């Protein structure tokens, strides 16, 4: 901070930090760490200008285990506004009490009474414009509510026991309009467990049903201005919700009613309709850990190809089209990663502002970053109200957009080359709740200084160049063991699909298996992620082992040439096409391969192998199944083949033996006939 700017800022902070201190009250309450939550639910008007009364309503919830009595809510606002974003950031960095001075005029604060543990009370504060005591200068006024109360010891402090803050812009007409947009992320909140089923399908169903977080977020997005919204969609969410609607991948004991399945179908249809109508950016399936892939060495290519296939097949299934994008974690961006993600150059990367330490709002939320492979767009996320007290609500989101736009238009007046805008990324974990008035958020895009714009429109305009540094990554990516296991799924899955003629469904399912174990979610539970990846790799290998080859234990040929049978069994649920390669232990002997044959699911087939041993008497043969592209399938079978060289001699000997037997029989028969004739010619005896 420059020495010239510091006194001004200090004076500003002194003014907005000032509070009215009632005499005779202790400086601190007995409870040094009160646990109360405050949410601003309504604020009108949405921007200052004119004599309107500022009205703020909301809730305060007591999370302490004791009550607070005589609870009061006060509106707080400074005299002078912020005119630059740097002033806002400096004030936030200097503490959460920066909002301003309390308005304590009678009738402007709300007496809530006693607040019991776990109880929630509503407050309403109304302050006429004249009692705000603001300077009326253009800029952004932080405005909020402070809660005072008396603890169980009867002590009451001038320090607030709870607070919430948002912003009120004051900008006159005639300023330039700035591009304003909202990015709505829809990520898959559930994951597949060790058994392949979803870990919390009931939680996913609750999130997409009426009153659920994702349902509320989608309803709010649909209600917001049509030209100012872009969906950021994780394809895994589409698959997960569709699985609920079709009773797939549900754990044992989990049964959904027809009404529950209908709610899943309704959400899926509404999300697709919103994305098709308003435009969308598409993340990789299950938001992969791109930092881990970038640092995986030789594994990056096949793993990224699997994620791309899972993403492509999902988009084809649901007939959804959009610009591909990547979203690294906040502290997981490096220059090397951006180079690896560059691709064709038209796929943006979502990065947090802390990843680009030299980035400035005047460059705009979308900048052009140069890599060794060429330029690429970066969407830089930077929250104006990050770190302010209070719970996020639809009102605070609306005021954030308006205030971003107000600061941007004031900057453009001073710097005509500024590309400052009001593009806002919604927190993917945020639940806006079901109770919000129709059109409330859309008011942010109906002012004279905002121009509703989609992200696609921003990308078609000239982008400012970011030539600064990229911060070093602080996040720890997925472990090498998990990446190796995922690569094992790829290798075995490729071998399996190579023998299946119609393998698209198998390839898509395997790609989803790979992508499901590469998500950033597994950084929080690396042991479980690695175990699931290893199990999926084993299952892919077990499926391959269901395709077997079996030859006779040994084969004896009657000569040097002959044939013998080999049986191929297909134990999978898919029809396959495989051939057989045969390798001899004698390198001089070549045995022709068996051409690929088709075998139905669960069937077996016997093929005949012809072999010519030539001058060899015996050889050891290894039979392997091969896919049509030459991949080895399953386990080989080894056996011996021998040839009988004495086969011809044996037949000759057998023939000679037969002739000798025949000659002996003829000779014996001839002797018997001779003996009979001699006896008949001899004279008879007297006794005869």
Secondary structure by P-SEA (a helix, b strand, c coil): ccccaaaaaaaaaaaaabbbbbccccccccccbbbbbbbbccccccccccbbbbbbbbbbbbcccccccbbbbbbbbcccccccaaaaaaaaaaccccccccccccccccccccccccbbbbbbbbbccccccccccccccccbbbbbbbccccccccccccccccbbbbbbccccccbbbbbbbbccccccccccccccaaaaaaaaccccaaaaaaaaaaacccccccccccaaaaaaaaaaaacccccccccccaaaaaaaaaaaaaaaaaaaacccccccccccaaaaaaacccaaaaaaaaaaaaaaaaaaaabbbbbbbbbcccccccaaaaaaacccccbbbbbccccccccccccccbbbbbcccbbbbbbbbbbccccccccccaaaaaaaaaaaaaaaaaaaaacccccccccccccccccccccccccccccccccccbbbbcaaaaaacbbbbbcccccccccccccaaaaaaaaaaaaaaaaaaccccccaaaaaaaaaaaaaaacccccccaaaaaaaaaaaaaaaaaaaaccccccccbbbbccccbbbbbbbbbcccccccbbbbbbbccccbbbbbbcbbbbcccbbbbbbbbbbccccccbbbbbbbbccccccccbbbbbbbbbbcaaaaaaaaaaaaaaaaaaaaaaaaaaaaaaaaaaaaccccccc
